[in-house]
Structure formats: structure tokens, C-alpha cells
Amino acid sequence: MRNKGTMTLLGVALLCFATTSTMLAQKKKGASAKGSSDPGGHIQKGLELATAGQYEPAIAEYTAAIEASPKVAPLYIERGKVFRAAGKFPEAIADFTKAIETAPDEPTAYFERGQTQVMLRAYPQSLPDLDKAVELKLDAVVVYRVRGMAQIGLQDNEKAIAEFDKAIEKDPKDARSFERRGLAKRNLRRWDEAIADYTTSIEKSPEDPVAYSERGYTYSLMNQFAKAIPDYEMTVKMRPNDFDTVQRLQYAKGMLAPQSAPAAAAPVPTPKPPKQPLLSRTNVFIALGALLVLAVIVVMVAKRRMTRSTDD
């Protein structure tokens, strides 16, 4: 859903001219030299400005075209796209709604409003519009792809896969459908199938960094960091400012870095019993006991000597 502001000028202009020829004939006399009342001129200028990213002037040109032909639904659709590209989502939805009111059977208006709701993550609101577009025979790959994204947003990945299957069936060369289906399969932990879809997307669109990034992330989730690193590096090469991928690359490299052996622990000396102070209570008692024994011995020896003296 990368809106680059590209406008489908030819189809819109033909429809405008077919439905407003009478108005143009009536206003021809009052047209200025610059053709300010000519819807075709405003459409042309609006397209050029929008493609150049000059959204405000482009909106002004489409507004002038609408003022000249207010009942032409595709003009509201085209201005709604420019509003959306400028980040003015409420104004975009209002224009798509006006287109639906002007031409209730115009499927593109329903699709564009539904796609805008998906971009706003208003998934429940988007599905009725997307379904109506399909009902009105807007059988385009992008419709099924956007409807698949709405189902992913609603966490119904099986239905999302079915939508992407339809898109791929209509256009087997559409790389984006494979990449989006890979996301739905990854959400279901069908790792190998997701890798296969991302690989197919890369083969069909090797200059698109999204599929590389998503395949690398899937490898990381599988703990296959050696395979993830080349995909991350390719993504960063294409998008140097992709901070998320840079972080994932650093993490993957860190997981593969050799783990250094822990340093040997220093030997812990055997603790020695603390020295007892010289005049501790225990030592005093021991000394007193020794003196008492010594005193007893001295008394006994003295008595023996006295007894011998008496006998003599």
C-alpha cells in the first residue's frame, strides 16, 4: 500500500469529457486564456503536481475541476487520493464518500475508501467497502491484496491467505502478493512456507527491500541467524536508514559471535580461626586451674617432708 500519488488520468479524463461536454460548451465563452474552467486542464495539472509530490497545489487543481464538473465521481476519487497521499485521511474519506453518493455503482470509490480504512487500521470498517468493490466487479489484484491485509489486521490469517491466493491466481507475477502471503503464513508459524513465499517475492522483484527484511526476520524467529544476516545486510544496503533492520542485524551478529570462556575464579584461601586474645576469659581460667594444681602439689610435698622429719 505504497501510494506514490500516481493518478489514472486517461480514464478519468475520458469519463469527465463524456459526462460534461454540455457544461464545457456552455462555459467555453467565459473561459480564460489559461483555461481555468477546463476540467481537463486542471486534471492534467493536478496529475503533474501530485506526481511531483506537490500535494496542496494538486488539490487546488482538482478542486477547480470539481467546481467545473461537480457531478463527476472520478474527480472526487482522484482528489481523495491526493488528500490521502498528503496524510489528510478524513478529507480523503469524505471525497470517496462523495464519489459513492454521486455514483453508487462506481466500484473504485468503494475500494479507495476501504483501502484508506486499512491504512488507518480500521479493519472492520474496511471490509464492507472492499467486498462491495468486488461485488461491483472490480476484479483487480490489488483489491484482493488489500482485503487480505484487512484480514491480517483482524488476525484471521487463514482468510488472508485465501485472499492472497486469489491475487496470485489472477497475477502470478505479482511479487507483493507473495510477500504479503508470507506474512500471513509466518503469523501461523508456518515458517518454511513463509520463507518460500518471501523467496518467490525476491525472485520476482529483487530490488524490493521489504521481502529481504521479512525473510531475514523469519529466519531469526527460526533461530537461523546465519541465514538472516545476508537478508538484513541487503535490506540495509537498499535502505540505510531502516533502523529496525539495523537493530535486527546487530542482534543476529551478536547471537553468532563466539562466546568467550569465563575467567577462572581466583582460589579462595581457607579461612583461619581468629586468634584468641592473650587475656581472654578462657586463658584466665586455664591459668588459675594450673596454679591451683601447682599449689596442691606444693602442699603435698611439704607435708611429706614434715612427716619424714618427725620420723627421724
C-alpha positions in Angstrom: 0.0 0.0 0.0 2.7 2.4 -1.0 0.7 5.3 -2.5 3.1 7.3 -4.7 0.4 9.7 -5.8 0.1 8.2 -9.3 -3.2 9.2 -10.9 -5.1 7.4 -13.6 -5.5 10.5 -15.8 -6.7 9.0 -19.1 -9.7 7.1 -17.8 -10.8 9.9 -15.6 -10.4 12.5 -18.3 -12.4 10.4 -20.8 -15.2 10.0 -18.3 -15.1 13.7 -17.5 -15.3 14.8 -21.0 -18.1 12.3 -21.8 -20.3 13.5 -19.0 -19.6 17.2 -19.0 -19.5 18.1 -22.7 -22.6 20.2 -22.5 -21.2 22.1 -19.5 -18.0 22.8 -21.3 -19.8 24.1 -24.3 -21.8 26.5 -22.2 -18.8 27.8 -20.4 -16.5 28.0 -23.4 -17.2 31.7 -23.9 -16.2 32.6 -20.3 -13.0 30.5 -20.3 -9.9 32.5 -19.6 -6.8 32.3 -21.8 -5.3 29.9 -19.2 -8.3 27.6 -19.5 -9.2 27.9 -15.8 -12.7 26.5 -16.4 -11.5 23.4 -18.3 -11.6 20.3 -16.2 -9.2 18.5 -18.5 -6.6 21.2 -17.9 -7.0 21.1 -14.2 -6.8 17.3 -14.2 -3.6 17.4 -16.2 -2.0 20.0 -13.9 -3.2 18.2 -10.8 -1.7 14.9 -12.0 1.7 16.6 -12.7 1.7 18.3 -9.3 0.7 15.2 -7.4 3.3 13.1 -9.1 5.9 15.7 -8.1 4.7 15.5 -4.5 3.2 19.0 -4.5 0.0 17.9 -2.9 -1.5 21.2 -1.9 -1.4 22.8 -5.4 -2.6 19.5 -6.9 -5.6 19.5 -4.5 -6.3 23.1 -5.7 -6.3 21.9 -9.3 -8.7 19.0 -8.7 -10.9 21.3 -6.7 -11.1 23.6 -9.7 -12.0 20.6 -11.9 -14.7 19.6 -9.4 -16.2 23.1 -9.3 -16.4 22.9 -13.1 -18.0 19.4 -13.1 -19.4 18.7 -9.6 -21.3 15.6 -10.6 -18.3 13.6 -12.0 -17.5 10.9 -9.3 -13.9 10.1 -10.6 -12.8 13.7 -9.8 -13.6 13.2 -6.1 -11.8 9.9 -6.3 -8.7 11.5 -7.7 -8.7 14.3 -5.3 -9.3 11.8 -2.5 -6.1 10.0 -3.5 -4.1 13.3 -3.3 -5.6 14.0 0.1 -4.5 10.6 1.3 -1.0 11.0 -0.1 -0.8 14.2 1.9 -1.8 12.4 5.1 -5.2 14.1 5.2 -7.2 10.9 5.7 -10.6 12.4 6.9 -10.7 14.6 3.8 -9.8 11.6 1.6 -12.6 9.5 3.1 -15.0 12.4 2.6 -14.1 12.6 -1.1 -14.5 8.9 -1.6 -17.9 9.0 0.2 -18.9 11.9 -2.1 -18.0 9.8 -5.1 -20.1 7.0 -3.8 -23.0 9.3 -3.3 -22.6 10.7 -6.8 -22.2 7.3 -8.4 -23.3 4.4 -6.1 -22.3 1.8 -8.7 -18.7 3.0 -9.0 -16.6 0.2 -7.5 -13.3 2.2 -7.4 -14.8 4.6 -4.9 -15.6 1.8 -2.5 -12.2 0.3 -3.0 -10.3 3.5 -2.3 -12.4 4.2 0.8 -11.8 0.7 2.0 -8.1 0.9 1.3 -7.9 4.2 3.3 -9.6 2.5 6.2 -7.0 -0.3 6.1 -4.2 2.3 6.2 -5.9 3.7 9.3 -6.1 0.2 10.7 -9.9 0.5 10.8 -10.2 -3.1 9.6 -13.8 -3.9 10.5 -14.9 -0.7 8.6 -12.8 -1.5 5.6 -14.2 -4.9 4.7 -17.8 -3.9 3.7 -16.3 -1.4 1.2 -13.8 -3.9 -0.2 -16.5 -6.5 -0.5 -18.7 -4.1 -2.3 -15.9 -3.3 -4.8 -15.6 -7.0 -5.6 -19.4 -7.3 -5.8 -19.4 -4.5 -8.4 -16.9 -6.5 -10.5 -13.7 -4.6 -9.6 -11.7 -7.8 -10.2 -8.2 -6.4 -9.7 -5.2 -8.0 -7.9 -4.8 -5.0 -5.6 -8.4 -5.4 -4.3 -7.7 -9.0 -3.1 -4.4 -8.0 -1.7 -5.8 -5.1 0.3 -8.6 -7.3 1.5 -6.0 -9.9 2.6 -4.3 -7.2 4.6 -7.6 -6.3 6.3 -7.9 -10.0 7.3 -4.4 -10.0 8.8 -5.4 -6.9 10.7 -8.3 -8.8 12.1 -6.0 -11.7 12.9 -7.7 -14.1 10.6 -4.6 -15.3 8.7 -6.4 -18.2 7.1 -8.8 -15.9 5.3 -5.9 -13.6 4.5 -4.1 -16.4 2.8 -7.2 -17.2 0.7 -7.3 -13.6 -0.5 -3.6 -13.6 -1.4 -4.2 -16.9 -3.2 -6.8 -15.2 -5.4 -4.5 -12.3 -6.1 -1.7 -14.7 -7.1 -4.1 -16.7 -9.3 -5.0 -13.5 -11.1 -1.4 -12.4 -11.5 1.3 -15.0 -10.7 3.9 -12.3 -11.3 2.7 -10.0 -8.5 5.6 -10.1 -6.1 3.8 -8.1 -3.4 1.1 -10.8 -3.1 3.7 -13.5 -2.3 5.3 -11.2 0.2 2.0 -10.5 2.0 1.1 -14.1 2.0 4.4 -14.9 3.6 3.4 -12.6 6.4 0.1 -14.4 7.0 1.9 -17.8 7.0 4.6 -16.5 9.4 1.8 -15.4 11.7 0.6 -19.0 11.7 4.2 -20.2 12.4 4.3 -22.0 9.0 7.9 -21.0 8.8 9.1 -22.9 5.7 6.1 -21.9 3.7 6.6 -18.2 4.7 10.3 -18.5 3.6 9.2 -19.9 0.3 6.8 -17.1 -0.4 9.4 -14.4 0.6 12.0 -16.1 -1.7 9.5 -16.1 -4.6 8.8 -12.4 -4.0 12.5 -11.7 -4.1 12.9 -13.6 -7.3 10.1 -11.6 -8.9 11.2 -8.3 -7.5 14.9 -8.4 -6.5 15.0 -4.6 -5.9 12.4 -4.6 -3.2 13.9 -4.5 0.3 10.7 -5.5 2.1 10.9 -9.1 1.2 14.6 -9.4 2.2 13.8 -7.8 5.6 10.8 -10.0 6.2 12.6 -13.2 5.2 15.6 -12.2 7.4 13.2 -11.7 10.3 11.6 -15.0 9.7 15.0 -16.8 9.8 15.7 -15.0 13.1 12.4 -16.3 14.5 13.6 -19.8 13.5 17.0 -19.1 15.2 18.7 -19.4 11.9 20.8 -16.3 12.3 23.4 -17.2 9.8 20.8 -17.1 7.1 19.1 -14.0 8.4 22.3 -11.8 8.3 22.6 -11.7 4.4 19.0 -10.6 4.1 19.4 -7.9 6.7 22.6 -6.7 5.1 20.8 -6.5 1.7 17.9 -4.5 3.2 20.3 -2.0 4.9 22.2 -1.6 1.6 18.9 -0.6 -0.1 17.5 1.3 2.9 20.4 2.6 5.1 18.0 4.4 7.4 16.0 1.3 8.2 16.6 1.5 12.0 14.6 -1.7 12.8 16.6 -3.8 10.4 19.9 -2.4 11.6 19.0 -3.4 15.1 18.0 -6.9 14.0 21.2 -7.2 12.1 23.3 -6.4 15.1 21.3 -8.8 17.2 21.8 -11.6 14.7 25.5 -11.0 14.6 25.6 -10.9 18.4 23.9 -14.3 18.5 26.6 -15.8 16.3 29.6 -14.2 18.0 31.8 -16.7 19.8 31.2 -16.7 23.5 34.4 -16.1 25.4 35.2 -18.6 28.2 34.6 -17.3 31.7 37.7 -16.3 33.6 39.0 -18.9 36.1 37.9 -18.0 39.6 40.7 -16.9 41.9 41.3 -19.5 44.6 39.6 -18.7 47.9 42.0 -19.1 50.9 40.9 -21.4 53.7 39.7 -19.1 56.5 41.9 -19.4 59.6 40.3 -19.4 63.0 40.6 -16.0 64.7 43.4 -15.6 67.2 42.3 -15.6 70.8 43.5 -12.6 72.8 46.1 -13.4 75.4 44.0 -12.4 78.4 40.8 -14.0 77.2 38.4 -15.4 79.8 39.3 -19.0 78.7 43.1 -18.4 79.2 42.5 -16.8 82.7 40.5 -19.9 83.8 43.2 -22.2 82.5 45.9 -20.2 84.3 44.0 -20.3 87.6 43.4 -24.0 87.2 47.1 -24.6 86.7 48.1 -22.5 89.7 45.6 -24.4 91.9 47.1 -27.7 90.8 50.6 -26.4 91.4 49.6 -25.2 94.9 48.1 -28.6 95.8 51.3 -30.3 94.7 53.5 -27.9 96.8 51.3 -28.5 99.9 51.6 -32.3 99.5 55.3 -32.2 99.1 55.7 -30.0 102.2 53.6 -32.4 104.2 55.7 -35.3 103.2 58.9 -33.5 104.2 57.4 -32.7 107.6 56.4 -36.3 108.2 59.9 -37.6 107.4 61.4 -35.0 109.7 59.2 -36.2 112.6 60.1 -39.9 112.0 63.8 -39.0 112.2 
